[in-house]
Amino acid sequence: MIQAKKDEVKKEIESAALKVFFRKGFVDAKMSDIADEIQISVGNIYTYFKNKKELFYSVAPPSLVEYLKNVLVESIHIDNQTFFEETNNEKKSAIVQEQINLLTQYSMQIVIIFEKNKGTIYSDAKKELIDLMIETKKPYLKKNYKRYEIGTDENMILLNIIANNVIHMTLDLLKRDMSADSRKRVFEALSLYRLHGLKSLNE
């Protein structure tokens, strides 16, 4: 019974910390802000977490970043390997659904990791994710395209711009105050846009 109560208090502290880190970022968040969120003493927080950093990584763990990267890499591979194949629609749908579930369940953590990360190990997380997207996509680049002429260096610039836009669009969506269902629908539309361009949204 006592252990159950301790676990409950710890979860309440983590939930409060998540909200405070989301609003203020790691550097500006104070333990007193987190304590005020759930009306407990700061000392009570230190019963469960030795410092702010330990609490931060408890709510925004590195394992989540690795999971996010794995889903992203798998998505890029599937998009490029099956772009013209109708037979793998089920696999595409599954990975898009996994992305949606990830973004819905961990929306606040993802924003914290990529935008509220000053003073943490995630200070370069956004650049690292963009670099990973580019490296994963590079093997699928072609020398010639039907609709435009572009050199290798230009193609890399284009790829960098697109990768940046995908990350920024996603973070913009996650920061907005909206229902989980609305966020899912908008993300699905953004996925169509990312794969097929503006025309796809009008079909």
Helices and strands as residue ranges (DSSP letters): H 2-28, H 31-37, H 42-48, H 52-59, H 62-81, H 89-105, H 107-115, H 125-137, G 138-140, H 152-175, H 180-196, G 198-202
